[in-house]
Structure formats: C-alpha cells, structure tokens
Amino acid sequence: MRPITDNELTVEDLAVRLREDDGIVVLDVREPWEVELCSIAQCIHIPLGQLPSAVAALPKDRDIAVLCHHGMRSAHATQWLRGQGFDRAINLAGGIDAWARRIDPTMKVY
C-alpha cells in the first residue's frame, strides 16, 4: 500500500511497514490517559504540548508516522514537524481509532 498523500499514511500501510520492520518510527502525540487506554507497542509517546521541548529526541533521517485519536492533532504535529525540518513526518490517517477498528479489533476504542 502507498501513503494517501506525501503527508498521510493509512493504518494498513503502517501495519505492513511495522511487520516488515522497515525502520519507521511511530510517534503518539496523545495525552498519557489516552495511551493508558490503548496504544501501539512500538510507539514513542510525546504528548502534543510537549513536542517542542522533546523534538530533539526524534530522528530526521527516518520516516515518522504521527498518530493521535482520530488524526487531527497528529496532522497538526506532522505539519509542525515538517516545519522543523522533519521532512519524513507522515500523519496516520484515522489515528488509533482507525488502527483499532481495522487492524487490531481487540484494542479498546474510546
């Protein structure tokens, strides 16, 4: 599968990339209480409000799939990251909700 756009990735494509272990980084920008409800094991968790102070921990030389609940906060984070030189930041379309509904139906939805 291919990204929806250069800035957006489907949950199906992310699942394939994680299975293939192609080096993609998954950044979860949700709040801690949301991550406690459900998460993708391979994620780096940095709440959106803390992203500016923690951005140095992220690699600029790898694709970064950014996720939130439905995709709005992660779209903002992706745009911000790209403005900071993270040209390989990609928004996860539909967020963790789409992941739970289409990839891992055992995952809790909220």
VOROLO-710627 format. One line per field, with one value per residue: residue number from 1; residue in one letter; x, y, z of N, C-alpha, C in turn. Coordinates in steps of 0.001 Angstrom, whole numbers, plus 500000, padded with zeros to 6 digits. Example, Ala and Ser with C-alpha at 12.3 -4.5 7.8 and 13.67 -1.06 7.14 Angstrom:
<rs>
k <- (1  2) .
r <- (A  S) .
n.px <- (513190  512850) .
n.py <- (494310  497750) .
n.pz <- (507800  507080) .
ca.px <- (512300  513670) .
ca.py <- (495500  498940) .
ca.pz <- (507800  507140) .
c.px <- (513200  512900) .
c.py <- (496700  500030) .
c.pz <- (507800  507870) .
</rs>
This chain:
<rs>
k <- (1  2  3  4  5  6  7  8  9  10  11  12  13  14  15  16  17  18  19  20  21  22  23  24  25  26  27  28  29  30  31  32  33  34  35  36  37  38  39  40  41  42  43  44  45  46  47  48  49  50  51  52  53  54  55  56  57  58  59  60  61  62  63  64  65  66  67  68  69  70  71  72  73  74  75  76  77  78  79  80  81  82  83  84  85  86  87  88  89  90  91  92  93  94  95  96  97  98  99  100  101  102  103  104  105  106  107  108  109  110) .
r <- (M  R  P  I  T  D  N  E  L  T  V  E  D  L  A  V  R  L  R  E  D  D  G  I  V  V  L  D  V  R  E  P  W  E  V  E  L  C  S  I  A  Q  C  I  H  I  P  L  G  Q  L  P  S  A  V  A  A  L  P  K  D  R  D  I  A  V  L  C  H  H  G  M  R  S  A  H  A  T  Q  W  L  R  G  Q  G  F  D  R  A  I  N  L  A  G  G  I  D  A  W  A  R  R  I  D  P  T  M  K  V  Y) .
n.px <- (500839  500324  501147  498373  498687  501654  501975  500436  499476  498061  496419  496638  498898  500825  500741  501802  504365  505367  505313  507202  509354  510706  512023  510497  509417  507100  505181  503335  501114  499174  497485  498704  496676  495156  496887  497177  494745  494800  497275  499865  502376  504993  505371  506687  506032  505040  503356  501355  501553  504049  505794  507438  509540  510693  511473  514077  514751  513857  514427  515724  516285  514641  511438  508610  505751  502986  500634  497354  494219  492037  493278  493524  495057  497492  497862  498332  500680  502350  502536  503823  506228  507334  507838  509938  511995  511710  511268  510281  508109  504889  501396  499189  496427  493212  494040  494571  492085  491209  493173  492516  489976  490385  492792  493586  491238  490914  491767  491060  488559  487783) .
n.py <- (498814  502312  505599  507830  510505  512496  513325  511728  508586  505346  503183  500529  500494  501295  499098  497060  498085  498077  495332  494503  495690  498096  500291  502519  505102  505402  507889  508872  511309  511682  512308  511227  509728  508772  507075  505132  503832  502566  501531  501429  499123  499724  502462  505793  507924  511173  513717  516103  518803  518778  518351  520409  520766  518279  517480  517113  514517  512974  511229  512654  511366  509245  507809  509132  508193  509828  509781  510189  510360  510477  511684  514446  516061  514850  515517  518254  518124  516785  518677  520735  519424  519001  521638  522059  520776  518034  516298  513848  513246  511862  511871  509705  508539  508671  507827  506235  505198  504290  502363  500538  499720  498662  497250  496063  494630  493813  495801  498387  500850  504336) .
n.pz <- (500000  499479  500732  501458  500772  500291  502849  504460  505834  505551  507966  507310  505651  507504  509260  507633  507208  509832  510372  508519  509598  508772  509735  510287  512444  515052  516301  518985  519810  521692  524857  528130  529554  527469  526129  528051  527796  525276  522923  520400  520454  519536  519732  520234  522810  522987  524262  522493  523433  524597  522590  521266  523145  523237  520764  519818  520371  518330  515224  512221  509926  509334  508441  510098  511521  512616  515196  516647  518348  516352  514190  513874  515753  515274  512614  512832  514355  512544  510479  511910  512629  510079  509416  511100  509929  509727  507329  506688  508199  508715  508699  510433  509032  510361  512844  516093  516490  513957  513617  515674  514826  512250  512121  514617  516162  518798  520375  522692  522129  522201) .
ca.px <- (500000  501053  500517  497271  499402  503025  501930  499460  499685  496920  496749  497037  500281  501659  500803  502753  505709  505795  505592  508449  510394  511476  512671  509583  509216  505706  505103  501986  501047  498019  497734  499013  495485  494708  497834  496855  493579  495223  498437  500636  503559  506240  505304  507326  504933  505329  502117  501473  502002  505455  506581  508527  510678  511226  511688  515461  514857  513347  515382  515337  516667  513724  510022  507953  504289  502467  499248  496576  492973  491395  494135  493590  496253  498683  498034  498997  502043  503087  502819  504815  507492  507872  508369  511175  512980  511416  510599  509740  506963  503689  500229  498461  495023  492248  494615  494489  490732  491217  494021  491740  488828  490750  493995  493578  489894  490952  492172  489977  488264  487203) .
ca.py <- (500000  503565  506670  508550  511631  512516  513671  510905  507158  504552  502236  499281  500651  501285  497717  496351  498601  497589  493891  494372  496329  498901  501420  503627  505484  505754  508913  509041  512641  511751  512536  509973  508939  508099  505993  504064  503094  501728  502056  500537  498817  500280  503928  506765  508768  512555  514485  517225  520001  518629  518079  521356  520589  516924  517184  516708  513064  512300  511174  513338  510533  508111  508159  509211  508161  510533  509391  510655  509597  510384  512206  515910  516531  514340  516319  519490  517763  516483  519959  521423  518706  519307  522999  521985  520025  516599  516153  512495  513076  511455  511733  508440  508842  507975  507658  504975  504680  503505  501196  499590  499207  497982  496417  495301  494753  493511  497024  499201  502111  505334) .
ca.pz <- (500000  499433  501509  500836  500181  500804  504266  505173  505709  506023  509030  506655  505216  508700  509752  506772  507476  511147  510218  507766  510411  507820  510387  510536  513841  515304  517343  519522  520425  522588  526276  528831  529883  526246  525864  529001  527298  524154  522209  519548  521266  519009  519723  521109  523270  523359  524116  521565  524121  524975  521391  521011  524045  523115  519345  519566  520548  517134  514110  510980  508786  509209  508375  511397  511429  513781  515428  517797  518436  515041  513131  513801  516470  514590  511392  513266  514750  511318  509829  512727  512465  508745  509511  511875  509163  509719  506037  506550  509108  507982  509558  510333  508751  511216  514168  516835  516319  512720  513881  516469  514061  511002  512246  515862  516761  520224  521049  523226  521455  523100) .
c.px <- (500877  500376  499374  497814  500830  503053  501037  499643  498437  497369  497201  498501  501218  501806  501812  504173  506227  506118  506933  509625  511317  512100  511772  509446  507752  505685  503653  501941  499823  498459  497988  497787  494956  495600  497585  495668  493958  496421  499028  501974  504822  506322  506283  506190  505464  504027  502354  502025  503469  506370  507697  509755  511339  511618  513108  515664  514430  514375  514856  515578  515782  512298  509456  506448  503745  500999  498672  495300  492337  492205  494259  494833  497517  498920  498731  500449  502905  503481  503912  506181  508130  508464  509670  512251  512799  510589  509949  508637  505705  502547  499576  496973  494110  492750  494452  493092  490650  492061  493217  490614  489237  491955  493935  492224  489836  491300  490951  489806  487615  486742) .
c.py <- (501239  504597  507308  509784  511542  512758  512752  509434  506434  503620  500899  499345  500638  499865  496900  496791  498148  496096  493676  494994  497174  500157  502607  503842  505863  506690  509126  510371  512796  511999  511198  509120  508196  506903  504831  503222  502117  502367  500986  500349  499540  501803  504609  507690  510128  513325  515739  518481  519966  518446  519100  521149  519214  516554  516704  515198  512288  512315  511915  512466  509293  508633  508140  509256  508748  510162  510062  509818  509394  510976  513710  516457  516070  515065  517633  519216  517478  517763  520713  520766  518998  520716  523071  521154  518519  516292  514796  512202  512841  511291  510365  508750  508003  507663  506275  504362  503810  502247  500128  498960  498349  497053  495517  495444  494362  494763  497803  500469  503059  506532) .
c.pz <- (500000  500314  500737  500114  500685  502309  505078  504820  506205  507147  508439  506217  506419  509237  508949  507099  508836  511097  509525  508502  509531  508418  510649  512050  513990  516511  517733  520272  521337  524028  526984  529155  528661  525929  526816  528528  526192  523477  521310  520251  520812  519082  520657  521523  523699  523172  523261  522234  524519  523769  521153  521912  523903  521684  519043  519696  519303  516006  512874  509750  508614  509048  509792  511148  512722  513955  516662  517822  517057  513894  513047  514507  515758  513272  511725  513638  513526  510603  510588  512564  511116  508713  510282  511168  509162  508465  505844  507562  508286  508982  509343  510201  509648  512606  514774  516712  515061  512894  514623  515652  512872  511111  513466  516564  518230  521046  521508  522388  522447  522303) .
</rs>
